[in-house]
Amino acid sequence: MAHQQLSSQSPIVGTEEHEREAIDELIATLPISKGLVRPVHRLYQNFWCPITVLANVITFQRHFKAKDKDIVLISHPKSGTTWLKALVFSIVNRSHLDISNTPLLTSNPHEVVPFIEYKPLPDLDGLAEPRLLATHIPYLSLPESIKRSDCQIIYICRNPLDTVVSSWHFLVETAQLMDEPVWSLEEHFENCCQGEIFFGPFWEHMLGYWKESLERPSKVLFLKYEDLKEDIGGQLKKLAEFVGLPFTEEEEEGGVIEEIAKMCSLKTLKDLEVNRSGKLPGRNFEKRSFFRKGEVGDWANHLTPAMADQLNSIMQEKITPFGLEFKTR
């Protein structure tokens, strides 16, 4: 598959002026976030969506036409998205790209596998198959073509205790970059517990894909960040098998799995010049902000015992009854 670059000049399908106005009118009627999360969020189809991308989300939802060979990477923000993009890109393209010529050496993972909602719906017809796309949109709000086609979904989640801390660091850094007021971890934590966080509530986001993975395991692969950290080799094999490109015996003996794991590791990606400075094209995010620690259990260095208990109680109520659990340490 060729290195993917989505044109920022591509027109939105079917977006005459009246549709743009209709979308704007719809957005204006939606509940607005009351917390400190910035940018402003609107409650759309029971999830909190940043106002900056909501029009694109609605357009994507209405007009996107999935292909059966598409692979869609999905996550709640700050759950291992960058890592997953690098890993899947490397697995899918390994027949003609290796660690010596991978685009990951010169492009951020978010450039080689872009988020579809951060631009007006681009023209994707020129992309080689399988097309690799990404989104943060909850399952219930995905375009019907994704749900009904044979395209595959790979979802990654992370212990919410770590996600809260990671997202706070990310948002504070972004606010400082834009010279906006910052907020405390305690304030951010309360927003998360209320579900009022980007593409939240987090428990609904996770459960939507968790339930689908149980009902349609060939359609949705559900991964945990912690499992990737614990057994990267085993998880890479699982990913390759899911997308129909299992590692051959020769590849395993030749160390291909280990090469991909090393190339896509946080340390390797973080140290690449392309990720050390500059912003993502068209977005106010520093490339380096996607590579902080990536540690499992870092929440213990930031959250008080009372905060951890509060979030664990929410997980016990909202997530655990459906068989989805996370280790507290």
Secondary structure by P-SEA (a helix, b strand, c coil): ccbbbbbcccccccccaaaaaaaaaaaaaccccccccccbbbbccccccccccaaaaaaaacbbbbcccbbbbbbccccaaaaaaaaaaaaaacccccccccccccccccccccccccccccccccccccbbbbbcccccccccccccccbbbbbbbccaaaaaaaaaaaaaaaaaaaccccccaaaaaaaaaaccccccaaaaaaaaaaaaaaaccccbbbbbaaaaaacaaaaaaaaaaaacccccaaaaaaaaaaaaaaaacaaaaaacccccccccccccccccccccccccccccccccaaaaaaaaaaaacccccccbbbbcc
